[in-house]
Amino acid sequence: MTLYQQNTPAQPQPFARTCLAKGISLALIALAGGSLSSCALSTRQPFQATAKPNILYIVADDLGYSDIAAFGGEISTPNLDSLVKTGRVLTNYHTSPVCAVTRSMLYSGTDHHLVGEGTMGIPRDERKGLPGYEGYLNNQALSIAELLKDGGYHTYIAGKWHLGSSINATENKSPDQWGFERSFTLLGGAAQNHFGHDLADAKTYTENGHFVSLPATDAKDQPWYDTNVYTQKLINNIDENITDGKPFAAFATYTTPHWPLQVPEPWLSQYKGVYDVGYDVIQQRRLERQKQLGLVPNDYTRASPPLPNIPTASPATANYDKPDARYINADSVQQGRPTDVDYGPGLANPTWDHLTPEQKKIQSRYMEIYAGMVSNLDYNIGLLIQHLKDIGQYDNTFIIFHSDNGAEGGPGSAEQEKINAANSAYLGKDQSLNPPGTGNTYVRYGQRWGEVSATPFRLVKGYATEGGVSVPTIVHLPGQVAQYPTLREFAHVRDAAPTLLELAGIPQPTTPASKNGVNGTLLVSYKNRNVYPITGHSFLNQLRGAGETHLHTEPVGEEYNGQAYLRSGPWKIVWTPPPFGPIDGHWQLYNIETDRGETQDVSAQHPEVVKALYQQWQAYLHDNGGVLAKKPGSRAVRR
């Protein structure tokens, strides 16, 4: 079976031949909400703009791979569906395992260890104070917004920033210092309340560089809700300068469906009863829809196997968190350190059949709220796109949508049990507690629903597995009027910046700097600063159907908080700390071309491949100034 197939450039074909080649029947196309045009490669070339194209960059927060309808989900997302019909689905777009790290690479176009987000936030371990671990964009980072602004663009952002929070929001920490002409942003990683209520003294939100208080209602006199407000802010920004003839680059960096699970009506009640069938049924339905959509092959019988029933959390080793602990990390096995034996506790993670009826009701309700948040997100994306059409800018706008990482899989079991207990009365006779999903509750949907959101991949946000780093992605080119074939070529969030620059006709900075960076890494000079150059690759040719080679022929590596991977050719090695990864601490090996679900670890059959890729991963980490923590999974100061 083949879960991932390399993309090859396609020539225009009649509808029937294209669809039959994919093994998709007309009935299945209709079932998936498609049409004849959704399976055909348009022969129309992208709109030839007389001016530089606008850019609308949309980022969801902790959205899983299979949540939206275009990627197999049952959640209603008609506006994203419409974008697909005049756009292109990317099935193999990758981010980092967590949001701040992803955002640092999105804006800088290079590896996160170089530009200040070596881990998410300021480390609390031996890495604190090291170059690249500042916990915010450092002075060696380029900014795509600054490059676009200097190249003649208006630049706007509304939503999550997460690259300089209230803990360290001083000079150079907020988006106005990084090239954004207008900004309204949540500085940190998560809102305490999607319905606001923050005062300026809380230093949670900034507008154009100033801390702001949040009103009770939005500009439309509706209760303040962040997703709706971000959309209104961005529309106002676009309208402010629309008559001056300059293009705009607008970044809608939404904070949904990130916890806490909260959404206003009618979305709060939209999915009542849908998830009462439980985790496994919803996951299998999603997998079947993914087959119908051509996202996975028809002989793929199930998603990556779920974790087994875990009624109680496994204990940590005896020396865990003690001064003499010897932790298993990504170096332990390959460097022959048998005394590295310590690791942390596991999590309780019961399957649906092992929940009580009351727990099932609570879990169903959490997923209903999550789904409502996704539909509200889609509604707001629809408002943005319709506004572009209303002002005559849609035909000259490049639109990209993706999530910032894989599906959220938290919280830990103890915390979830407290949440369950606090809300259980709502589902019984006592209505005195606030209903989950409203402004005075604080819940998450947990690891099992996270596994469902990650279908067909393994594990969730925070891990270097495909479930943690593969994200749903849709791109619309200026002037595109029909759906283009699915793009299955591997691409990375570092590739976004060079793609936007090529689209805008703006050259990358290439003037050599007067000194080198960490470990001899070459720097370039930009506006009297020595900065790390962009290392991603533009995928604009691939989007246009003209790419004749793989975008990444070099190894691509990652390390976050001890989680790690490296992919090279058909192979991917993954390191996951025990007890969630192998207890002996070995690197797992997968043929990522035939087993993107990471179901068959073949490291024992190919030890020489593991050794070679591990050495390439070490080189990756060294060249980018990364430092492997002695204790994997150490918490940073902020989320």
C-alpha positions as CSV (number, residue, x, y, z in Angstrom):
1,M,0.0,0.0,0.0
2,T,1.2,3.6,-0.7
3,L,0.1,6.4,1.6
4,Y,2.5,8.9,0.0
5,Q,3.4,9.0,-3.7
6,Q,5.9,11.5,-5.2
7,N,4.2,14.1,-7.3
8,T,5.1,14.4,-10.9
9,P,4.1,17.2,-13.2
10,A,0.8,16.6,-14.9
11,Q,-0.4,17.6,-18.3
12,P,-4.0,18.8,-18.9
13,Q,-6.3,15.8,-19.3
14,P,-10.0,15.3,-19.9
15,F,-12.1,14.8,-16.8
16,A,-12.8,11.1,-17.2
17,R,-9.2,10.1,-17.8
18,T,-8.0,12.2,-14.8
19,C,-10.6,10.8,-12.4
20,L,-10.3,7.2,-13.5
21,A,-6.5,7.5,-13.1
22,K,-7.1,8.5,-9.5
23,G,-9.6,5.7,-9.0
24,I,-12.4,8.1,-8.1
25,S,-15.9,7.5,-9.3
26,L,-18.4,10.2,-10.1
27,A,-20.6,9.0,-7.2
28,L,-17.7,9.4,-4.8
29,I,-16.9,12.9,-6.1
30,A,-20.5,13.9,-5.5
31,L,-20.4,12.3,-2.1
32,A,-17.4,14.3,-1.2
33,G,-19.1,17.6,-2.2
34,G,-17.1,17.9,-5.5
35,S,-18.0,18.5,-9.1
36,L,-16.7,17.6,-12.5
37,S,-14.3,20.5,-12.4
38,S,-12.9,19.4,-9.1
39,C,-11.2,16.5,-10.7
40,A,-10.0,18.0,-13.9
41,L,-6.8,20.0,-14.4
42,S,-7.8,23.3,-15.8
43,T,-6.1,24.3,-19.0
44,R,-6.5,28.0,-18.1
45,Q,-3.2,29.6,-17.0
46,P,-3.1,31.7,-13.8
47,F,-4.4,35.2,-14.1
48,Q,-1.7,37.5,-15.5
49,A,-1.8,40.5,-13.1
50,T,-0.7,43.9,-14.3
51,A,0.4,44.8,-10.8
52,K,2.1,42.8,-8.0
53,P,-0.3,40.3,-6.5
54,N,-1.8,40.7,-3.0
55,I,-1.1,38.1,-0.4
56,L,-3.6,36.6,2.1
57,Y,-1.8,34.2,4.4
58,I,-4.2,32.3,6.8
59,V,-3.0,30.2,9.7
60,A,-5.2,28.1,11.9
61,D,-4.1,27.2,15.4
62,D,-3.8,23.5,16.3
63,L,-6.1,22.3,13.6
64,G,-5.7,18.6,12.8
65,Y,-5.0,17.2,9.4
66,S,-8.4,15.6,8.9
67,D,-10.7,18.2,10.5
68,I,-11.8,20.2,7.5
69,A,-14.1,18.7,4.8
70,A,-11.4,19.0,2.1
71,F,-9.2,16.6,4.1
72,G,-11.9,14.1,5.1
73,G,-13.6,15.8,8.1
74,E,-17.3,15.8,8.8
75,I,-17.0,19.4,10.0
76,S,-18.8,21.9,7.7
77,T,-16.3,24.2,6.1
78,P,-18.0,25.4,2.9
79,N,-15.7,28.4,2.4
80,L,-12.6,26.3,2.4
81,D,-14.3,23.8,0.1
82,S,-14.9,26.7,-2.3
83,L,-11.3,27.7,-2.0
84,V,-10.3,24.2,-3.0
85,K,-12.5,24.3,-6.1
86,T,-10.5,27.3,-7.4
87,G,-7.2,26.3,-5.7
88,R,-5.0,23.4,-5.0
89,V,-4.7,20.9,-2.1
90,L,-1.2,20.2,-0.7
91,T,-1.2,16.9,1.1
92,N,2.5,17.0,2.2
93,Y,3.1,20.4,3.7
94,H,5.0,20.3,7.0
95,T,5.5,22.6,10.0
96,S,7.3,22.2,13.3
97,P,5.6,20.2,16.1
98,V,4.5,23.4,17.9
99,C,3.2,26.8,17.1
100,A,5.9,29.4,18.1
101,V,8.6,27.4,16.4
102,T,6.6,27.2,13.2
103,R,5.9,30.9,13.2
104,S,9.6,31.7,13.6
105,M,10.4,29.7,10.4
106,L,7.3,31.1,8.6
107,Y,8.5,34.7,9.0
108,S,12.3,34.1,8.8
109,G,12.5,31.4,6.1
110,T,15.2,29.5,8.0
111,D,15.6,27.1,10.9
112,H,14.2,28.1,14.2
113,H,17.3,27.3,16.2
114,L,19.1,30.2,14.4
115,V,16.5,32.9,15.0
116,G,15.5,32.6,18.6
117,E,13.0,29.8,19.0
118,G,15.3,26.9,19.6
119,T,12.5,25.6,21.7
120,M,9.1,27.1,22.4
121,G,9.9,30.0,24.8
122,I,12.8,30.4,27.1
123,P,14.3,27.1,28.3
124,R,14.4,26.3,32.0
125,D,17.4,24.0,31.5
126,E,21.0,24.2,30.5
127,R,20.1,25.8,27.1
128,K,18.9,29.0,28.8
129,G,20.9,32.0,27.6
130,L,22.4,30.2,24.6
131,P,22.2,31.9,21.1
132,G,19.1,30.9,19.4
133,Y,17.2,30.2,22.6
134,E,16.1,33.7,23.4
135,G,12.4,32.8,23.2
136,Y,11.6,35.5,20.6
137,L,12.8,36.5,17.2
138,N,16.4,37.6,17.7
139,N,18.3,40.3,15.9
140,Q,19.8,37.8,13.5
141,A,16.4,37.0,12.0
142,L,15.0,38.2,8.7
143,S,11.3,39.1,8.5
144,I,9.2,38.3,5.5
145,A,6.9,41.2,6.5
146,E,9.9,43.7,6.5
147,L,11.1,42.4,3.1
148,L,7.6,42.8,1.7
149,K,7.1,46.2,3.2
150,D,10.5,47.4,1.8
151,G,9.4,45.9,-1.5
152,G,6.4,48.1,-1.8
153,Y,3.7,46.2,0.1
154,H,1.3,47.2,2.8
155,T,1.8,44.6,5.6
156,Y,-0.9,43.7,8.1
157,I,-1.3,41.0,10.8
158,A,-4.3,40.2,13.0
159,G,-4.2,37.2,15.3
160,K,-1.6,35.3,17.2
161,W,2.1,36.4,17.3
162,H,3.8,34.1,19.9
163,L,7.3,35.4,19.1
164,G,7.6,37.8,22.1
165,S,5.1,37.6,24.8
166,S,4.1,39.8,27.8
167,I,7.0,38.2,29.7
168,N,9.5,39.9,27.4
169,A,7.5,42.3,25.3
170,T,10.1,45.1,25.0
171,E,12.0,46.4,22.1
172,N,11.9,44.2,18.9
173,K,9.4,41.7,20.5
174,S,6.1,42.8,18.9
175,P,5.0,42.6,15.2
176,D,5.2,46.3,14.6
177,Q,9.0,46.0,15.1
178,W,9.2,43.3,12.4
179,G,7.8,45.0,9.4
180,F,4.0,44.9,10.1
181,E,2.5,48.3,9.2
182,R,-0.7,47.5,11.1
183,S,-1.1,44.8,13.7
184,F,-3.6,43.5,16.3
185,T,-2.2,40.5,18.0
186,L,-2.3,38.2,20.9
187,L,1.4,38.3,22.0
188,G,1.5,34.9,23.8
189,G,0.7,31.4,22.9
190,A,-2.9,31.1,24.0
191,A,-5.8,33.2,25.0
192,Q,-7.1,32.7,28.5
193,N,-10.6,33.5,27.1
194,H,-11.6,33.7,23.5
195,F,-14.3,36.1,24.6
196,G,-11.7,38.6,25.8
197,H,-12.0,40.5,29.0
198,D,-8.3,41.4,29.1
199,L,-7.2,44.9,30.3
200,A,-4.2,46.7,28.9
201,D,-2.3,46.1,32.2
202,A,-2.5,42.4,31.4
203,K,-0.2,43.0,28.4
204,T,-2.0,40.3,26.5
205,Y,-2.9,42.1,23.2
206,T,-1.1,44.8,21.3
207,E,-2.4,47.1,18.5
208,N,0.3,48.8,16.4
209,G,2.8,48.3,19.2
210,H,0.7,49.5,22.1
211,F,-1.0,47.3,24.8
212,V,-4.7,47.5,24.6
213,S,-7.8,46.7,26.6
214,L,-10.5,44.6,25.0
215,P,-14.1,46.0,24.8
216,A,-17.1,43.9,25.7
217,T,-18.4,44.1,22.1
218,D,-16.8,44.2,18.7
219,A,-17.2,46.7,15.9
220,K,-20.5,45.1,14.9
221,D,-21.9,45.4,18.5
222,Q,-21.7,41.7,18.9
223,P,-20.0,40.0,22.0
224,W,-16.3,40.2,21.6
225,Y,-14.9,37.0,20.2
226,D,-11.3,36.9,19.0
227,T,-11.7,35.1,15.7
228,N,-14.5,37.5,14.6
229,V,-12.5,40.5,15.7
230,Y,-9.3,39.4,13.9
231,T,-11.3,39.2,10.7
232,Q,-12.8,42.7,11.2
233,K,-9.4,44.2,12.0
234,L,-7.8,42.7,8.9
235,I,-10.7,43.9,6.7
236,N,-10.3,47.4,8.1
237,N,-6.6,47.4,7.5
238,I,-7.0,46.3,3.9
239,D,-9.7,49.0,3.3
240,E,-7.5,51.7,4.9
241,N,-5.1,51.9,2.0
242,I,-6.9,50.1,-0.8
243,T,-7.1,53.2,-3.1
244,D,-3.3,54.0,-3.2
245,G,-2.5,51.3,-5.7
246,K,0.0,49.4,-3.5
247,P,-0.5,45.7,-3.0
248,F,-1.0,44.3,0.5
249,A,0.2,41.2,2.4
250,A,-2.3,40.4,5.1
251,F,-1.6,37.6,7.7
252,A,-4.7,36.2,9.4
253,T,-3.1,34.2,12.2
254,Y,-6.2,32.9,14.0
255,T,-6.1,31.4,17.5
256,T,-8.8,28.8,16.8
257,P,-9.4,25.9,17.4
258,H,-6.7,26.2,20.1
259,W,-7.9,25.7,23.6
260,P,-9.8,26.8,25.6
261,L,-12.7,25.4,23.7
262,Q,-15.1,28.3,23.4
263,V,-17.4,29.5,20.6
264,P,-20.5,31.7,20.3
265,E,-23.9,30.5,19.0
266,P,-25.0,29.2,16.6
267,W,-21.7,27.3,16.3
268,L,-21.8,26.2,19.9
269,S,-24.9,24.0,19.2
270,Q,-24.2,23.2,15.6
271,Y,-22.9,19.6,16.1
272,K,-25.1,18.4,18.9
273,G,-25.1,14.6,18.9
274,V,-22.7,14.2,16.0
275,Y,-19.8,12.7,18.1
276,D,-21.9,10.4,20.4
277,V,-20.6,7.5,18.3
278,G,-17.1,7.9,19.7
279,Y,-13.5,8.2,18.6
280,D,-13.1,5.0,16.4
281,V,-16.3,5.5,14.4
282,I,-15.5,9.1,13.5
283,Q,-11.9,8.3,12.7
284,Q,-12.9,5.5,10.3
285,R,-15.4,7.7,8.6
286,R,-12.8,10.3,8.1
287,L,-10.4,7.7,6.6
288,E,-13.1,6.6,4.2
289,R,-13.7,10.1,3.0
290,Q,-10.0,10.6,2.6
291,K,-10.0,7.6,0.2
292,Q,-12.9,9.1,-1.7
293,L,-11.0,12.4,-2.0
294,G,-7.9,10.7,-3.2
295,L,-5.9,11.7,-0.2
296,V,-5.0,8.1,0.7
297,P,-5.1,5.1,-1.5
298,N,-8.1,2.8,-1.6
299,D,-6.2,-0.2,-0.2
300,Y,-5.3,1.7,3.0
301,T,-7.5,-0.2,5.5
302,R,-7.1,2.0,8.5
303,A,-5.4,5.0,9.9
304,S,-2.2,4.8,11.9
305,P,-3.0,2.4,14.8
306,P,-4.3,4.3,17.9
307,L,-2.6,4.0,21.2
308,P,-3.9,1.1,23.3
309,N,-6.3,1.5,26.1
310,I,-4.3,3.1,29.0
311,P,-6.5,3.2,32.1
312,T,-3.8,4.7,34.4
313,A,-0.7,6.7,33.7
314,S,2.6,4.7,33.7
315,P,5.1,5.8,36.3
316,A,8.3,7.5,35.7
317,T,11.6,5.7,36.4
318,A,12.9,5.9,40.0
319,N,15.5,8.5,39.4
320,Y,13.4,10.8,37.2
321,D,13.7,14.5,38.3
322,K,16.5,13.6,40.7
323,P,20.1,15.0,40.5
324,D,21.6,11.7,39.5
325,A,19.1,10.9,36.7
326,R,20.5,9.7,33.4
327,Y,17.9,10.5,30.8
328,I,17.3,8.7,27.5
329,N,17.6,11.1,24.7
330,A,18.2,11.1,20.9
331,D,21.9,10.4,21.4
332,S,21.7,7.6,23.9
333,V,21.4,4.5,21.7
334,Q,23.5,5.7,18.7
335,Q,26.3,6.8,21.0
336,G,26.3,3.6,23.1
337,R,25.2,4.9,26.4
338,P,23.4,2.0,28.2
339,T,23.3,3.9,31.5
340,D,20.8,6.4,30.0
341,V,17.7,4.8,31.4
342,D,15.5,7.5,32.9
343,Y,12.3,8.9,31.5
344,G,9.1,10.6,32.7
345,P,5.6,9.4,33.4
346,G,3.0,8.5,30.8
347,L,-0.6,9.6,30.5
348,A,-3.9,7.8,31.2
349,N,-5.6,7.5,27.9
350,P,-8.7,5.3,27.9
351,T,-10.4,4.2,24.7
352,W,-14.1,5.0,24.1
353,D,-15.3,1.5,25.2
354,H,-13.6,2.1,28.6
355,L,-15.3,5.4,29.4
356,T,-18.4,5.6,31.6
357,P,-21.6,6.9,30.0
358,E,-21.1,10.2,31.7
359,Q,-17.5,10.5,30.4
360,K,-18.7,9.7,26.9
361,K,-21.2,12.6,27.1
362,I,-18.5,15.0,28.2
363,Q,-16.1,13.9,25.6
364,S,-18.8,14.1,22.9
365,R,-19.6,17.7,24.0
366,Y,-16.0,18.8,23.9
367,M,-15.6,17.6,20.3
368,E,-18.9,19.3,19.4
369,I,-17.5,22.6,20.7
370,Y,-14.2,22.0,18.8
371,A,-16.1,21.4,15.6
372,G,-18.1,24.6,16.2
373,M,-14.8,26.5,16.5
374,V,-13.6,25.1,13.2
375,S,-16.9,26.1,11.4
376,N,-16.7,29.6,12.9
377,L,-13.1,29.8,11.6
378,D,-14.4,28.8,8.1
379,Y,-17.1,31.4,8.4
380,N,-14.6,34.1,9.0
381,I,-12.3,32.9,6.2
382,G,-15.4,33.3,4.0
383,L,-15.9,36.9,5.1
384,L,-12.3,37.7,4.2
385,I,-12.5,36.1,0.8
386,Q,-15.9,37.6,0.0
387,H,-14.5,41.1,1.0
388,L,-11.7,40.7,-1.5
389,K,-14.3,39.9,-4.2
390,D,-16.4,42.9,-3.1
391,I,-13.5,45.3,-3.5
392,G,-12.3,43.8,-6.7
393,Q,-9.0,42.4,-5.3
394,Y,-9.7,38.6,-5.3
395,D,-8.5,38.0,-8.8
396,N,-5.1,39.5,-8.0
397,T,-4.6,37.8,-4.6
398,F,-2.5,34.8,-3.6
399,I,-4.2,32.9,-0.8
400,I,-2.7,30.2,1.4
401,F,-4.3,28.4,4.3
402,H,-2.7,25.9,6.7
403,S,-2.5,24.9,10.4
404,D,0.5,25.9,12.5
405,N,1.1,22.3,13.6
406,G,-0.7,19.0,14.2
407,A,-3.8,18.5,16.3
408,E,-3.6,19.4,20.0
409,G,-3.5,16.2,22.1
410,G,-3.4,17.6,25.6
411,P,-3.9,18.0,28.4
412,G,-2.4,15.5,30.8
413,S,-4.7,13.0,32.4
414,A,-4.8,14.5,35.9
415,E,-5.8,17.9,34.5
416,Q,-8.4,16.4,32.2
417,E,-10.0,14.5,35.1
418,K,-10.4,17.7,37.1
419,I,-12.0,19.3,34.1
420,N,-14.3,16.3,33.6
421,A,-15.3,16.5,37.3
422,A,-15.9,20.2,37.2
423,N,-18.2,20.0,34.2
424,S,-20.0,16.7,34.8
425,A,-22.8,18.4,36.7
426,Y,-23.7,20.4,33.6
427,L,-24.5,17.1,31.8
428,G,-26.6,15.9,34.7
429,K,-29.3,17.7,36.6
430,D,-27.3,20.6,38.0
431,Q,-27.5,23.5,35.5
432,S,-25.7,26.0,37.8
433,L,-22.3,25.5,36.2
434,N,-21.5,27.4,33.0
435,P,-22.1,25.3,29.9
436,P,-18.8,24.1,28.3
437,G,-17.8,26.3,25.4
438,T,-19.0,29.6,26.9
439,G,-16.8,32.4,28.1
440,N,-16.4,31.2,31.6
441,T,-15.2,27.7,31.0
442,Y,-11.8,26.4,30.1
443,V,-11.7,22.9,28.5
444,R,-9.7,21.0,25.9
445,Y,-10.7,17.9,23.9
446,G,-7.9,15.5,24.9
447,Q,-5.6,13.1,23.4
448,R,-8.1,10.7,21.8
449,W,-9.9,13.3,19.8
450,G,-6.5,14.6,18.9
451,E,-5.7,11.2,17.4
452,V,-8.9,11.5,15.4
453,S,-8.0,14.9,14.1
454,A,-4.6,13.6,13.0
455,T,-6.1,10.9,10.8
456,P,-4.4,9.1,9.0
457,F,-1.2,9.9,10.8
458,R,0.5,9.0,14.1
459,L,0.4,11.0,17.3
460,V,-0.3,14.7,17.7
461,K,1.1,18.2,18.3
462,G,4.4,18.2,20.1
463,Y,5.7,15.1,18.4
464,A,8.0,14.8,15.4
465,T,5.7,12.1,13.9
466,E,3.6,12.9,10.8
467,G,0.6,13.6,13.1
468,G,2.5,16.4,14.8
469,V,4.0,18.1,11.7
470,S,1.7,17.4,8.7
471,V,-0.9,20.0,8.2
472,P,-3.9,20.6,5.9
473,T,-2.9,23.1,3.3
474,I,-4.8,24.9,0.4
475,V,-3.4,27.4,-2.0
476,H,-5.2,29.7,-4.5
477,L,-3.1,31.4,-7.2
478,P,-4.1,34.8,-8.5
479,G,-6.7,34.4,-11.3
480,Q,-7.2,30.7,-10.7
481,V,-10.7,29.7,-11.6
482,A,-10.6,25.8,-11.4
483,Q,-9.1,23.2,-9.1
484,Y,-5.6,22.0,-9.9
485,P,-4.5,18.4,-9.2
486,T,-3.5,17.6,-5.7
487,L,0.2,18.4,-5.0
488,R,1.9,15.6,-3.1
489,E,5.4,17.0,-3.1
490,F,7.1,17.5,0.3
491,A,7.2,21.1,1.3
492,H,8.1,22.9,4.5
493,V,7.0,26.0,6.3
494,R,10.5,27.4,5.7
495,D,9.6,27.4,2.0
496,A,6.8,30.0,2.5
497,A,9.0,33.1,2.7
498,P,10.9,32.5,-0.5
499,T,7.7,31.6,-2.3
500,L,6.1,34.9,-1.3
501,L,9.2,36.8,-2.3
502,E,9.3,35.1,-5.7
503,L,5.6,35.8,-6.2
504,A,6.1,39.5,-5.3
505,G,9.2,39.8,-7.5
506,I,11.4,40.8,-4.5
507,P,15.0,39.4,-4.3
508,Q,16.3,37.7,-1.2
509,P,19.1,39.4,0.6
510,T,22.4,37.9,-0.6
511,T,25.2,40.4,0.3
512,P,27.7,38.6,2.5
513,A,28.0,39.8,6.1
514,S,31.2,40.8,7.7
515,K,31.1,37.9,10.1
516,N,29.7,34.4,10.4
517,G,26.9,33.1,12.7
518,V,26.8,30.2,15.1
519,N,29.2,27.4,14.3
520,G,30.4,29.2,11.2
521,T,27.0,29.6,9.6
522,L,27.1,32.2,6.8
523,L,25.2,35.4,7.4
524,V,24.0,38.1,5.0
525,S,23.7,41.8,5.4
526,Y,20.4,43.6,5.4
527,K,19.8,47.2,6.5
528,N,23.0,47.2,8.5
529,R,22.2,44.0,10.3
530,N,23.9,40.6,10.0
531,V,21.1,38.1,9.5
532,Y,20.6,34.5,8.7
533,P,19.7,34.0,5.0
534,I,16.6,32.3,3.9
535,T,17.2,28.5,3.5
536,G,13.8,27.4,2.3
537,H,12.9,26.9,-1.4
538,S,10.2,28.6,-3.3
539,F,7.5,26.2,-4.4
540,L,5.8,28.7,-6.7
541,N,6.8,26.6,-9.8
542,Q,5.3,23.5,-8.2
543,L,2.0,25.4,-7.5
544,R,1.9,26.5,-11.2
545,G,2.5,22.9,-12.3
546,A,6.0,23.7,-13.7
547,G,8.2,22.0,-11.1
548,E,10.1,19.2,-12.7
549,T,12.2,18.1,-9.8
550,H,11.6,17.5,-6.1
551,L,11.6,20.7,-4.1
552,H,13.9,19.2,-1.4
553,T,16.7,16.9,-2.5
554,E,18.7,17.7,0.6
555,P,18.0,16.1,4.0
556,V,15.4,17.9,6.1
557,G,15.8,17.8,9.8
558,E,13.9,18.9,13.0
559,E,14.5,19.0,16.7
560,Y,12.1,20.4,19.3
561,N,12.5,19.8,23.0
562,G,14.2,16.5,22.3
563,Q,11.7,15.3,19.7
564,A,13.4,14.8,16.4
565,Y,13.3,13.6,12.8
566,L,15.3,13.6,9.7
567,R,14.0,12.7,6.2
568,S,16.2,11.9,3.3
569,G,15.0,10.4,0.0
570,P,12.4,7.7,0.8
571,W,13.5,7.4,4.5
572,K,12.5,9.2,7.7
573,I,14.0,8.6,11.1
574,V,12.0,9.7,14.2
575,W,13.0,10.0,17.8
576,T,10.2,10.1,20.4
577,P,11.0,10.0,24.2
578,P,9.7,7.1,26.2
579,P,7.2,6.1,27.3
580,F,5.5,7.5,24.2
581,G,8.3,6.3,22.0
582,P,10.3,3.0,22.2
583,I,11.3,2.3,25.8
584,D,14.9,1.4,24.8
585,G,15.2,4.9,23.2
586,H,16.0,3.8,19.6
587,W,15.3,5.9,16.5
588,Q,12.4,4.5,14.5
589,L,12.8,4.2,10.7
590,Y,10.1,4.5,8.1
591,N,9.9,4.4,4.4
592,I,8.0,7.6,4.2
593,E,7.1,7.1,0.5
594,T,5.2,3.9,1.1
595,D,4.3,4.3,4.8
596,R,3.6,7.9,5.6
597,G,1.3,6.7,8.4
598,E,4.5,5.4,10.2
599,T,3.0,2.0,10.9
600,Q,6.0,-0.2,10.2
601,D,9.3,0.6,12.0
602,V,12.0,-1.0,9.9
603,S,15.0,0.2,11.9
604,A,16.0,-3.3,12.9
605,Q,16.1,-4.4,9.2
606,H,18.2,-1.3,8.1
607,P,20.5,-0.3,10.9
608,E,23.0,1.2,8.4
609,V,20.3,3.6,7.2
610,V,19.5,4.6,10.7
611,K,23.2,5.3,11.4
612,A,23.6,7.3,8.2
613,L,20.5,9.4,8.8
614,Y,21.4,9.9,12.5
615,Q,24.8,11.3,11.5
616,Q,23.0,13.7,9.0
617,W,20.7,14.7,11.8
618,Q,23.6,15.5,14.0
619,A,25.1,17.7,11.3
620,Y,21.8,19.4,10.9
621,L,21.6,20.2,14.6
622,H,25.2,21.4,14.7
623,D,24.9,23.6,11.6
624,N,21.8,25.3,13.0
625,G,23.1,25.9,16.5
626,G,20.8,23.4,18.1
627,V,21.6,21.9,21.5
628,L,20.0,18.6,22.6
629,A,18.5,18.9,26.1
630,K,19.8,16.4,28.6
631,K,16.2,15.9,29.8
632,P,13.8,15.6,26.8
633,G,10.5,17.4,27.1
634,S,11.7,20.1,29.6
635,R,9.1,22.8,29.9
636,A,9.8,26.3,28.7
637,V,8.7,29.5,30.4
638,R,5.6,30.0,28.2
639,R,3.4,27.9,26.0
